[in-house]
Amino acid sequence: MKSPAQIATMFVIFAISAIAQQKPPDTAPEMSVCPMHAQNPSPQDQHHQGVAQRGDEVMGFSHEKTTHHFRLYPDGGAIEAEANDPKDTASRDQIRSHFGHIVTMFTAGDFSAPMLIHAQNPPGSEGMKRLRNMIEYKVESTEKGARIHIRTKDSEALRAIHEFLRFQISDHQTGDSMEVTKVP
């Protein structure tokens, strides 16, 4: 796993290359559907492509080979990632390693990884950082990846967690529910 200093260096490199390129590759699936869209991608498309590209670097596994989900629960929520192919043990193991590292970072109030992926400080992360002693993070392995359970009994921390997870749903375009659901 990369150190916070290595992650910060990668972010600077990404930012410089993004500014220098100012044009996403023509291979993005949403760009290939419409020729006019491919020539003039929207800022939203460019941002989402950047999230995927930076995410692959920071997380250490491919967004194309894996699926992310973000869940909102009455006591917090969950972050999930799984390999799309059950035989892809490399992605499964990379997810588990990354999630173990993320739990350590979040517990310490370090939200630099999501900031690097999204090229902004995710909403809710400042509250989660400030209220870190009120939040419990627990990682568990799943058949094809891992899940981070995020729990709190504090109402302000809960609002911050939900804000953070809703941002993740939106920015990763997972299609997950923005509503609080029961814990499975």
C-alpha positions as CSV (number, residue, x, y, z in Angstrom):
1,M,0.0,0.0,0.0
2,K,1.2,3.5,-0.8
3,S,2.2,5.9,2.0
4,P,0.4,9.2,2.4
5,A,3.4,11.0,1.0
6,Q,3.4,8.7,-2.1
7,I,-0.3,9.3,-2.5
8,A,0.1,13.1,-2.3
9,T,2.9,12.9,-4.9
10,M,0.7,10.9,-7.2
11,F,-2.1,13.5,-6.8
12,V,0.2,16.3,-7.8
13,I,1.3,14.3,-10.9
14,F,-2.3,13.6,-11.8
15,A,-3.2,17.3,-11.4
16,I,-0.4,18.4,-13.5
17,S,-1.1,15.8,-16.2
18,A,-4.8,16.6,-16.2
19,I,-4.1,20.3,-16.7
20,A,-1.6,19.5,-19.5
21,Q,-3.9,17.2,-21.3
22,Q,-7.2,19.0,-21.0
23,K,-8.8,16.2,-23.1
24,P,-9.8,12.7,-21.9
25,P,-8.9,9.6,-24.0
26,D,-11.4,8.7,-26.7
27,T,-11.7,5.2,-25.3
28,A,-14.2,6.0,-22.4
29,P,-17.4,4.0,-23.0
30,E,-19.7,7.0,-22.6
31,M,-17.6,8.9,-25.1
32,S,-17.9,6.3,-27.9
33,V,-21.7,6.3,-28.0
34,C,-22.0,9.7,-29.6
35,P,-19.5,11.2,-32.0
36,M,-20.3,14.7,-31.0
37,H,-20.0,13.8,-27.3
38,A,-16.6,12.2,-28.0
39,Q,-15.4,15.5,-29.6
40,N,-16.8,17.7,-26.8
41,P,-17.0,15.7,-23.5
42,S,-18.9,17.5,-20.8
43,P,-17.0,18.7,-17.7
44,Q,-19.0,16.1,-15.7
45,D,-17.8,13.3,-18.0
46,Q,-14.2,14.5,-17.7
47,H,-14.6,14.6,-13.9
48,H,-16.0,11.1,-13.7
49,Q,-13.3,9.7,-16.0
50,G,-10.7,11.4,-13.7
51,V,-12.3,9.8,-10.6
52,A,-12.0,6.4,-12.2
53,Q,-8.4,7.0,-13.4
54,R,-7.2,8.4,-10.0
55,G,-9.2,5.7,-8.2
56,D,-7.4,3.0,-10.0
57,E,-4.0,4.5,-8.9
58,V,-4.9,5.3,-5.3
59,M,-6.9,2.1,-4.6
60,G,-4.6,-0.2,-6.5
61,F,-7.3,-2.1,-8.3
62,S,-9.2,-1.4,-11.6
63,H,-12.7,0.1,-11.5
64,E,-13.4,-1.8,-14.7
65,K,-12.7,-5.2,-13.0
66,T,-14.6,-4.3,-9.8
67,T,-17.8,-2.9,-8.6
68,H,-18.2,-0.4,-5.7
69,H,-21.3,0.1,-3.6
70,F,-22.0,2.6,-0.8
71,R,-24.8,1.9,1.7
72,L,-26.6,4.2,4.1
73,Y,-27.8,2.6,7.4
74,P,-29.5,4.0,10.4
75,D,-26.3,3.7,12.4
76,G,-23.9,4.7,9.6
77,G,-23.3,2.8,6.4
78,A,-20.9,0.7,4.4
79,I,-18.4,0.8,1.6
80,E,-18.2,-2.3,-0.5
81,A,-16.0,-3.4,-3.4
82,E,-15.9,-6.8,-5.2
83,A,-14.2,-8.3,-8.1
84,N,-16.6,-8.7,-11.0
85,D,-15.1,-12.1,-11.9
86,P,-15.2,-14.6,-9.0
87,K,-11.8,-16.0,-10.3
88,D,-10.1,-12.7,-10.2
89,T,-8.3,-13.3,-6.9
90,A,-5.8,-10.5,-7.7
91,S,-8.5,-7.8,-7.6
92,R,-10.1,-9.5,-4.6
93,D,-6.9,-9.4,-2.7
94,Q,-6.1,-5.8,-3.7
95,I,-9.6,-4.7,-2.5
96,R,-9.0,-6.4,0.9
97,S,-5.6,-4.8,1.2
98,H,-6.8,-1.3,0.3
99,F,-9.8,-1.5,2.6
100,G,-7.6,-2.6,5.5
101,H,-5.4,0.5,4.8
102,I,-8.5,2.7,4.5
103,V,-9.9,1.6,7.9
104,T,-6.5,2.5,9.5
105,M,-6.4,5.9,7.8
106,F,-10.1,6.8,8.5
107,T,-9.8,5.7,12.2
108,A,-6.8,8.2,12.4
109,G,-8.9,10.9,10.8
110,D,-6.9,10.7,7.5
111,F,-9.2,11.2,4.5
112,S,-6.4,12.0,2.0
113,A,-7.2,8.9,-0.2
114,P,-10.8,10.0,-1.0
115,M,-9.5,13.6,-1.6
116,L,-7.0,12.3,-4.1
117,I,-9.5,10.2,-5.9
118,H,-12.2,12.9,-6.2
119,A,-9.8,15.9,-6.6
120,Q,-11.7,17.6,-3.8
121,N,-12.3,17.2,-0.1
122,P,-15.4,15.0,0.0
123,P,-18.4,16.5,1.8
124,G,-18.8,14.9,5.3
125,S,-15.1,14.0,5.6
126,E,-14.2,17.0,7.8
127,G,-17.0,16.1,10.2
128,M,-15.9,12.4,10.2
129,K,-12.3,13.6,10.9
130,R,-13.4,15.9,13.7
131,L,-15.7,13.2,15.2
132,R,-13.4,10.3,14.6
133,N,-13.5,9.1,18.2
134,M,-17.3,8.8,17.8
135,I,-17.1,6.5,14.7
136,E,-16.2,2.8,14.5
137,Y,-14.8,1.3,11.3
138,K,-14.7,-2.4,10.8
139,V,-13.5,-4.2,7.6
140,E,-14.7,-7.7,6.7
141,S,-13.8,-9.9,3.8
142,T,-16.5,-10.9,1.4
143,E,-16.4,-13.7,-1.1
144,K,-15.1,-11.5,-3.9
145,G,-13.7,-8.5,-2.0
146,A,-14.4,-6.6,1.2
147,R,-16.8,-4.3,3.1
148,I,-16.1,-1.5,5.5
149,H,-18.9,-1.0,8.1
150,I,-19.0,2.5,9.4
151,R,-21.0,2.9,12.7
152,T,-21.8,5.7,15.2
153,K,-24.2,6.5,17.9
154,D,-23.6,10.2,17.6
155,S,-26.2,12.2,15.5
156,E,-23.7,14.7,14.1
157,A,-21.2,12.0,13.1
158,L,-24.1,10.1,11.5
159,R,-25.0,13.2,9.4
160,A,-21.3,13.5,8.3
161,I,-21.1,9.7,7.4
162,H,-24.3,10.0,5.3
163,E,-23.1,13.1,3.6
164,F,-19.8,11.4,2.8
165,L,-21.5,8.2,1.4
166,R,-24.0,10.2,-0.6
167,F,-21.2,12.1,-2.2
168,Q,-19.4,8.8,-3.0
169,I,-22.6,7.4,-4.6
170,S,-22.9,10.5,-6.8
171,D,-19.3,10.9,-7.7
172,H,-18.7,7.2,-8.5
173,Q,-22.1,7.1,-10.3
174,T,-22.9,3.7,-8.6
175,G,-26.7,4.1,-8.8
176,D,-27.0,3.1,-5.1
177,S,-29.8,4.4,-3.1
178,M,-29.4,7.8,-1.4
179,E,-31.9,6.7,1.2
180,V,-31.2,5.1,4.6
181,T,-32.0,1.4,4.5
182,K,-32.0,-1.4,7.0
183,V,-28.7,-3.2,7.7
184,P,-28.8,-6.6,5.9
